[in-house]
Amino acid sequence: MYIPFLQKIVKCFCAFLEKMGLPRKLAIYKIMISCYYNRIMENRILAPSLLSADFSDLAGAVQKINASPAGALHFDVMDGAFVPEISFGQVVLRSIRPLSALPFDVHLMTENPARHIESFSECGADWITFHYESALSESAALLKKIRALGKKAGVSIKPKTSVEEVQNLLECADIILIMTVEPGFGGQTLIGECLEKVSRLAKIREELGLNYKISVDGGVNGQTLDEVLKSGVDIVVSGSAFFKGTLNWRN
């Protein structure tokens, strides 16, 4: 059940109770709804992106993530080819791995992701996601390879890539990452139309009885978080807003 539908039901039912003059039942019902909302939020995973951290104090950034309601640490790997800039790689992942017990969610924004999967697995990645656009016909084999290494396997699509292009991969993926900005830079504005892909994926998952998680990455902040949650997302990646303290995540 999505949050907007729940809110609509609550509003109508509370109005009915008030009209009937039942304030005690109204208070009890509000408490029940609050508990249910918290339960919904417990099923969402916040994954702060280290890409927006202060690189001069990565240990401090990991500490901040550990102290937050985060359920994973998002680690963006950029190679300067698939995206214009270069971020960090295996050496950094290996050095910060002992600092957190959270799952490390490695997002490979790279050309030829196949050559990086084993090394990131060995360095401590728990979830490994590559871009469909950089693997194309090799995507299914890569997902199977990641799973064979005992890791959660994910595939990501850029804003211009449709859900239909990766629909044949859904059965062998643990995570589908929807980019809601063009990959490669932090602090961009969320492309609202991309959230339609999240709703579409949630519907397909229900219809086919699949178990993949849907992740959103890009432009998630205090102003866009509600819209992102309403789309049916499972994993929320946030960088700039998280480290600035403006995300307003409620758990």
N, C-alpha and C positions, 0 to 999 in steps of 0.2 A: 504494500500500500504506500503510495507516495504522499509526501507531506502536504501538498496543496489540497488533495482530496480529504485528508484527515482534518485539516483546518476548516474546510467547508462544513463537514459533518458536525464538528464541535460547535461552530458558530450557530448553526441552525438549531442544534439540540439545546444549547445553552439558552437561546432566545425562547425556546418552547418552555423550558423549566422556569425561567423567570416569569413568563406569562402565567404559568400555573401556580406561581408563588411558592416554589420549592427551593429556597436558598440553600438548605443543608445538602440536599441531593446535588445541587449545582456545584457546591464547593467540593464534594466528594468526586464528582465526575471530572472536574477540572484537575484534581490531583491525579486521577487515573490517566487522563490524557497526557499530563506532564510526564508521568512514568513511562507511558508508551512512546512518547516522543524521544525520551532519553534512550529507550531501547533501540529505536530506529537509528539514532546517532551512534550507538555503540557498534552497529554493524557497518558504519562508514569508517574508512581508514584515512587518516590524515598522513600525508607523506611529504614533509618539508624538503624542498630542494636545496641541496648544498651549494648549488650554482650561485645563489644569491647571498651566500655567507661572506663574511670578511675573511679573505684568503690568508691574511696574516695571523688569524687566530682560528684555525679550523677546529682545534680541540675545544675551544670555547663554544663554537657553533654546534658541535656535536652534543656538548653538555646541555645547551639550550634546547635542542631537539629532544634529548632524553628526559628533560624536566617538563616537557609539554605533553599534551594528550596524543602525540604522534604514535602511529602504529607501524611506521616504516620510515626509512631514510632514503630519499630519492637522490641518486647519484648520476648526474648528467655527464656523459662522455662525448666530447665533441672533438673531431679530428682535423678540422680546418679544410676538409674536402667536401663531405656531405653537407656541412654547414660552414660558414666562413671562419668562425673562430675556433680556438683550441682551448679546452678546459683542463681537465686532469684525467689521469689514467690509473693503471694498475698499481703503481708505486704509492700514490696517495690513498687509494682504497685499502691497500695492505697496511698502511701506517695508522689509519683511523679505525680499522676493523675491531681492534681490542677495546675501543672506547665506548662501544654500544652493543647492547644485546638485541636491538631492533633488527628486523629484516632489512637488508640492504637491497634497495630497488635500483638496479643498474639499467640505465636507459642509454643504449648505444646509438648515438647520432653520428654514425660512421659509414663510410664506404666499406664494402666487403666485410660485413659483421662476422662472418664465419671464422675469420682468423683471430677474433678477439674473445670468442665465447669461452674456450677452455681456460685461458689465462685469467679472465675475470672470475670465473668459477673458483679457480684455485686461490685467488686473493680474498675470497670471502663474500662474493655476491650470493644472495639468496634468490632473488628474482632477476632474470635477465630479459630485457625487451629490446628488440631490434626494429628497424624501420622496414616495412614492406617495400617501400620504394627503392631501398638499397639491396634487397634480396630477390624480389619478384618470384620467379619460378622456384627458387631455392628455399622459399619461406617455410614450407611444410617440413622439409628435411631439417632445417635449423631448429624449428620448434621441437621436433622429436629429439634432436641432439641435446638441447638444453634440458629436456625432461630426463634423458638418459643419464645426465650428470647429477640428477637429484635436485634440480632447481625448478622453480616456477618459470614457465616459458611464456613470454609475451611478444606481441607484435603491435607496432604503432603505425598510425596513418596520419599523414599531413592534412591540413585543411582542405586541399583540393582532391584528396583521394576519397572515393566513396566506400561505404560499407560493403556494397555488392562486390567490390574488387577483392575483398578479403573473406567473403562469406564461406568459401571452401576451407578456410583455415580455422574456423571457429571451434570445430570439434577437437582440434589438437592444441588449442591455446588455453592457458590459464588466465592470461590477462590480455585485454584489448585496450591499448592506450590511444585515446583520441586527443590529438594535438588541437588545441583551441587557439593557437597562435602559430605563426611560422617558426619552426624550430631553429634554435641557434642563439637566441638573445633573451635575456630576462627582462621583466618589467613591461611587456607588451600588453595591449588591450585585447581582451577576450573577444573572439569572433563568435557571436551568439548563435549563428546558423549551425555551427559545429555541434552544438548540444542536441540538435535533432538526430545526429548519429547515435548519441548515447541512448535516447529513447528508442530508436530503431533497434539497436543491439539488445536492449533490455527486453523488447517484445520478441525478438528472434529467440533469445535465450529461454524465455518462458514457453514459447510455442514448441521448441525442439527439445526441451528438457536438458539444456546444457548447463555447465557450471562455471564458465569463465567469469572473471571480475572485470568490470568496466572502469577504466581510469581516465581522468581528465587532467591535462597539463597545459597551463598557459593562461595568464591573465586572471587567475582566481584570487580575489581580494574581498574585503569587507562588503563591497558594493555588489559583487557578482556571485558571492558564495551561495545565497539562497537560490538563485536561478540555476546554478550548477547542481545543487542538491535535488531540486525539483525534477531534474532531467532523469534521475534514476541511477546516478553514478555510485560506484562502490569505493573507489580510491580517489582522493582529492590531492593533487600535487600543488603546492603553493611555495613560492620562493620569496619574492620581494615582500609581499604582505605579511608572511609569517615572521620574517626577521625584523620587519619594522613594527610588529606588534599590532597590525591593523586588520588582521584576518577575521577576528571575532568568532573563532571556532567555539562552538558549544558542545560539551560532551557530558 
